Amino acid sequence: MERRVSPADSRGILFDLDGTLVDSLPDIIDSFLHGFLHLGLPAPAYAEVRALIGQPLDMMYTQFAPEHVPALCAAYREHYPRNFLNRSRTFPGVEQVLRTLRERGYLLAVATTKRSDMARRFVDALGLGGLLHHVQGTDGFPHKPAPDVLHRALAALGTGGLWMVGDTTLDLRAGQAAGLRTYGVTWGTHSLDELASATPDELQPDLERLLAHLPPLA
């Protein structure tokens, strides 16, 4: 684990995207299941797919149809960009929390398992692009719980990190591996008990408590 950078010279706050800032799981799972319909394959149950959210797409498909992974991924990537706003919405209070943190002098980035191009398109479509300083996806390097995407996001911000905010144990363990404090939100993918097993510094039903930890910077 890397040494934690002193708050005195750090301003970076990192957020997972799906299930953390945005209630997007229905659209993701619908597109995931579309691949099976498209190829005429038996589809897994909705709950089985939900349990895997946060992992890379190819790894998710490997759990159900390993011999068809390339074709399933291609079907998903054709379907999802045309349907990602069907039901996806930001969680309550997200925009205000991001705006407040920016006004207090913090640098904000998304660190997601989505590919960077899709993540940026998604963030912009939901009106969050102007509230974030950087959007970092996982592009050909190790995924969470490895801390690579977090390190790249902080490098793009040009600052040390303070908190990683997420809705899965993958997010929390990646934050811990990067030497950050971790904040779990219970409105996303993993259950309260699952999140608690990763021993985050905060475990909350929303993002409001984060503001109490981050007063305005001098």
C-alpha positions in Angstrom: 0.0 0.0 0.0 1.3 3.4 -0.9 1.9 6.0 1.8 -1.1 8.3 2.3 -0.4 11.8 1.2 -0.9 14.5 3.8 -4.2 16.4 3.4 -2.0 19.6 3.5 -0.8 19.0 -0.1 -3.7 16.9 -1.4 -7.0 18.0 -3.0 -8.1 14.9 -5.0 -11.5 13.3 -4.3 -12.3 10.2 -6.5 -15.7 8.7 -7.3 -16.8 5.6 -8.9 -19.5 6.3 -11.5 -22.2 3.6 -11.9 -24.0 2.9 -8.6 -22.2 5.7 -6.9 -22.9 9.0 -8.7 -25.5 7.6 -11.1 -28.3 5.1 -10.7 -27.5 3.3 -13.9 -27.7 -0.4 -13.1 -31.0 -1.0 -14.9 -29.7 0.2 -18.2 -26.4 -1.6 -17.8 -28.1 -4.9 -16.9 -30.7 -4.5 -19.7 -27.8 -4.1 -22.2 -25.9 -7.0 -20.7 -28.9 -9.3 -21.1 -29.6 -8.0 -24.7 -26.4 -9.7 -25.8 -27.8 -13.1 -24.9 -31.1 -12.3 -26.7 -29.1 -11.1 -29.7 -27.2 -14.3 -30.0 -30.0 -16.6 -29.1 -28.4 -17.8 -25.9 -30.1 -18.6 -22.6 -29.8 -15.5 -20.4 -28.8 -15.4 -16.7 -31.2 -14.0 -14.0 -31.2 -10.2 -13.4 -29.9 -10.8 -9.8 -27.0 -12.9 -11.1 -25.8 -10.1 -13.3 -26.3 -7.4 -10.7 -24.0 -9.3 -8.3 -21.1 -8.9 -10.8 -21.5 -5.2 -11.5 -18.2 -3.4 -11.1 -16.2 -6.1 -12.9 -15.0 -5.6 -16.5 -17.6 -6.6 -19.1 -15.6 -9.5 -20.5 -15.2 -11.0 -17.0 -18.9 -10.7 -16.4 -19.8 -12.5 -19.6 -17.2 -15.2 -18.9 -19.2 -16.3 -15.9 -22.1 -17.3 -18.1 -21.0 -18.0 -21.6 -17.2 -18.1 -21.9 -17.2 -19.4 -25.5 -19.2 -16.3 -26.6 -17.5 -13.5 -24.8 -16.3 -11.5 -27.8 -19.7 -11.6 -29.5 -21.5 -10.7 -26.3 -19.2 -7.8 -25.6 -19.7 -6.5 -29.1 -23.5 -6.7 -28.8 -23.4 -4.9 -25.5 -21.2 -2.1 -26.9 -23.6 -1.7 -29.8 -26.7 -1.6 -27.6 -25.6 0.3 -24.5 -24.6 3.7 -26.1 -28.0 3.9 -27.7 -29.8 3.0 -24.4 -27.8 4.3 -21.5 -30.2 7.2 -20.7 -33.4 5.1 -20.8 -33.6 5.0 -17.0 -30.3 6.2 -15.7 -30.4 9.3 -13.4 -28.0 10.9 -10.9 -28.7 9.9 -7.3 -30.4 12.6 -5.1 -28.0 15.3 -3.9 -25.1 14.2 -6.1 -24.9 17.4 -8.1 -25.0 19.6 -5.1 -22.3 17.7 -3.3 -20.0 17.9 -6.3 -20.7 21.6 -6.7 -20.0 22.2 -3.0 -16.7 20.3 -3.1 -15.6 22.2 -6.2 -16.4 25.5 -4.5 -14.4 24.4 -1.5 -11.3 24.0 -3.6 -11.2 20.2 -4.1 -10.3 18.5 -7.4 -12.9 15.9 -8.4 -12.5 12.9 -10.7 -14.4 9.8 -11.7 -12.4 6.5 -11.5 -14.5 3.8 -13.2 -14.3 0.4 -14.8 -16.1 1.8 -17.8 -13.9 2.6 -20.8 -12.8 6.3 -20.7 -14.6 7.2 -23.9 -18.0 5.8 -22.8 -17.5 7.2 -19.3 -17.0 10.7 -20.6 -19.9 10.5 -22.9 -22.1 9.2 -20.0 -21.0 11.9 -17.6 -21.6 14.7 -20.1 -25.0 13.4 -21.1 -26.1 13.4 -17.4 -24.9 17.0 -16.9 -22.0 16.1 -14.6 -19.1 17.0 -16.9 -18.9 20.6 -15.8 -18.7 19.5 -12.1 -15.8 17.1 -12.6 -12.2 18.0 -13.3 -11.4 14.6 -14.9 -13.0 11.3 -16.0 -10.8 8.3 -15.9 -11.8 4.9 -17.3 -10.1 1.6 -17.2 -8.4 1.2 -20.6 -6.2 -1.8 -20.9 -4.7 -1.9 -17.4 -5.6 -3.8 -14.2 -9.1 -3.1 -12.9 -10.3 -2.5 -9.4 -9.5 -3.6 -6.7 -6.1 -2.8 -8.2 -5.5 0.9 -7.7 -4.3 1.7 -11.2 -7.3 3.7 -12.3 -7.2 5.7 -9.1 -3.5 6.5 -9.6 -4.1 7.6 -13.2 -7.0 9.8 -12.1 -4.9 11.5 -9.5 -2.0 12.0 -11.9 -4.4 13.7 -14.3 -5.6 15.9 -11.5 -2.0 16.7 -10.5 -2.6 16.2 -6.8 -2.6 13.7 -4.0 -5.8 11.9 -3.1 -7.9 12.1 0.0 -11.0 10.0 -0.5 -12.3 7.2 -2.8 -16.1 7.0 -2.9 -17.8 3.9 -4.2 -20.7 1.4 -4.0 -18.7 -1.9 -4.2 -16.0 -3.6 -2.2 -13.9 -3.4 -5.4 -14.0 0.4 -5.1 -13.2 0.4 -1.4 -10.3 -2.0 -1.7 -8.9 0.0 -4.6 -9.0 3.1 -2.5 -7.3 1.4 0.4 -4.6 0.0 -2.0 -4.1 3.6 -3.2 -3.7 4.9 0.4 -6.9 6.8 0.4 -9.7 7.1 2.9 -12.8 5.2 1.7 -16.5 6.1 1.7 -19.1 3.5 0.9 -22.6 4.4 -0.3 -25.3 1.9 0.2 -27.6 3.0 -2.6 -25.7 1.1 -5.3 -24.6 -2.4 -6.1 -23.3 -4.1 -2.9 -25.3 -4.7 0.2 -24.5 -3.0 3.5 -23.0 -6.2 4.9 -20.8 -6.6 1.8 -19.5 -3.1 2.0 -18.9 -3.4 5.7 -16.7 -6.4 5.1 -14.2 -4.0 3.4 -14.1 -1.8 6.5 -14.5 1.6 4.9 -13.9 4.8 6.9 -17.5 5.8 6.2 -20.5 3.8 5.2 -23.5 5.9 4.5 -26.9 5.9 2.6 -25.9 9.1 0.7 -23.0 11.5 0.1 -23.8 14.2 2.7 -21.4 12.9 5.3 -18.5 13.4 2.9 -18.9 17.2 3.2 -18.4 17.0 7.0 -14.9 15.6 6.3 -14.0 18.2 3.7 -14.2 21.8 4.9 -13.2 24.7 2.5 -9.5 24.7 1.7 -7.6 27.8 2.7 
